[in-house]
């Protein structure tokens, strides 16, 4: 199982020193790393980063774009197209860096492409503009996977690509083999989506390019420890991730602000491994048979098997 976790959860404890963080990742038993671009790579050439990863027996899963400052009114869909061009350039730089360190996935979360007021943006114009730039990125990264991460809101009142449906529409209209979607479990709860439903649709279409695992209560991006609130939804989600042979890292996108990040990450690792063992013990085929019955009582019996 390929496992990664949120670097920013560890930086405050380890003097914001990536070397110390990676050393701790190795000690915890993590296997992969997702780097925020450009914030995590500013002080490291690709060669230095590769060496740092190798030193700690870690592999690069990919890089995730982080847009700051000048992009607060939009990234690829900004009203000022000069700023959108800057966002495109930043994405291309991320692709170059990811390729050089051996990563496979470029994750693009357009947190500022959205709106706060009615009549604020031209929806069709922004859709076409974002689609155009995503196409440019996909062509530039033709040997890699480009993954759209959606979120319903925050920091904008309305995100432009806010749901599984809109993300899939964008992917389908782009019609690029290397463009897919990252599912963030907490984001899906915020949108009142069932995470397993998304994993089933994307997995069966070979468009599940990223998994961010966490938990929450659906009103906010809580970033709680995995399966801490919605145990059975998490199990169902992992079942479909396994069923469709998801091959990239599972990333713990959790926010241990009060908790010690080492202990919190260790519990995430223990939980996902325990749930994986439970799924295997019951059997993928047996779970599939219960699903085919379309019987709530049979489902209840299945759930009891997970907790006994």
Secondary structure, 3 states (H helix, E strand, C coil): CCEEECCHHHHCCCCCCHHHHHHHHHHHCCCEEEEEECCCCCCCCHHHHHHHHHHCCCEEEEEEECCCHHHCCCCCCCCCHHHHHHHHHHHHHHHHHHHHCCCCEEEEECCCCEECCCCCCCHHHHHHHHHHHHHHHHHHCCCCEEEEECCCCCCCCEECCCCHHHHHHHHHHHCCCCEEEEEEHHHHHHCCCCHHHHHHHHHHCCCEEEEEECECCCCCCCCECCCCCCHHHHHHHHHHHHHCCCCCCEEECCCCCCCCHHHHHHHHHHHHHHHHHHHHHHCHHHHHHHHHHCCHHHHHHHHHHHHC
